[in-house]
Amino acid sequence: MFENLQDKLERSFKVLKGHGQITEVNVAETMKEVRRSLLDADVNFKIAKDFTNRVKDKALGRDVLNTVSPGQLLVKITHEELTELMGSEHEELDLSGDPAVILMAGLQGSGKTTHSGKLAHFLKNKKGKKPLLVACDVYRPAAIDQLHVVGEQVGTEVYSNKEEKDPVKIAKDAVEYAKQNGFNAVIVDTAGRLAIDEDMMNEISSLKDALNPNETLFVVDAMTGQDAVNTAKEFNQRLDYEGVILTKLDGDTRGGAALSIRAVVQKPIKFIGTGEKMDALTPFHPSRMSDRILGMGDVVSLVERAQEQFDAEQARKLNKKIAKNQFDFNDFLQQLQQIKKMGNVKDLVGMIPGMGKALKDVDVDDDAFSGIEAIIHSMTPEEREKPQIINGSRRNRIAKGSGTSVQEVNRLLKQFGETRKMMKMMGNKQQMAGLMNKMK
Ligand code: GDP
């Protein structure tokens, strides 16, 4: 996400390296580069221009602090302004009411159905809600079937009625059904068209009038760049929606939509979609997004994800084993599985400062750990608990069984041995203190 923009901005700031002071000339030069980077990322021209002017004024207006270099100061101001451009604060969904009603609007293919499912998953797991999904696309029976598939994936009931041709009636019946059956959130997936047309707008407007939803969310594909911004504007004129879900940010998007929508439409991006899986939905935080754009990583989101998967009891047991130097391959496997639960590996690594860019061309996928897992699965229970018994012939057998090579098995055993040594040392604080003293 945003690697290109990140690269270019970094190069822009390099102009200032070696300069001891911010001057009108070097700031102007840097901002010209920043503006070019933004335009290349498909940010609207006027927004890019206003943006760089604001950063410039702020930088020149601020006394040059001796404690920070001009480059750092400019990055800091750019960060503040990027965050402001994207709306400053994260805006939560309004989930009041029984049921809370969320209406999904957007063009066909934008990701409405997928994101209806993701939202159901989010409401269930993060907000403790019992959601109902509603299929209101009366033109494409396949769309109704797709929502049923999605509903099944996230364990959420789907309300549909293929006989009924009036979407307003279906939606109203669904809300009634929700009330009577204990659902406290209703997500209404609607029909989209390939381009904006009057019939579609009329239909979604009448759904909004009839349902009076807590939230109308406009779903838009980030890959469409400036078109995304224009569509956002047109939908907003008709629907005056509450927020935006920006989808497909995992793809090869240049990021312009994420940066421009808020400024053009004056509506917040509430979520971003970063994959086809049902858990690839992230609440949008402007400052975290600026962190990522400026290559500072997004440690806060990373820690949050880790905490979500954190099992205190398991951690306590693990600590005990580490203290006794009993950490074995079963624990190792469990740790791998926890990391995998946190999501797409490349996405995670991208949140670590400086790593996103380093991994730009590396193909890290969800199966990054599959070789390691296969090796551990090919060990006998005794071998997993006592890796020291794994001799040459056992290594051969494990390599064959896991479809890997002896070298790979050796590498894993070596890494494991080192991890264990380090853990032991960390468990032994005295030794640690001695080591630190030696390093002084
Ligand atoms: P709808 O016509 O608006 O309901 O769009 P769909 O939900 O059917 O999505 C269209 C296509 O985009 C499907 O193939 C989805 O799997 C894909 N898609 C949706 N959201 C995302 C996303 O965040 N990332 C990626 N990579 N693909 C997505």
Boltz pocket constraint, residues with backbone or C-beta under 6 A from the ligand:
constraints:
  - pocket:
      binder: B
      contacts: [[A, 106], [A, 107], [A, 108], [A, 109], [A, 110], [A, 111], [A, 112], [A, 113], [A, 114], [A, 115], [A, 190], [A, 192], [A, 246], [A, 247], [A, 248], [A, 249], [A, 250], [A, 251], [A, 273], [A, 274], [A, 275], [A, 276], [A, 280]]
      max_distance: 6.0
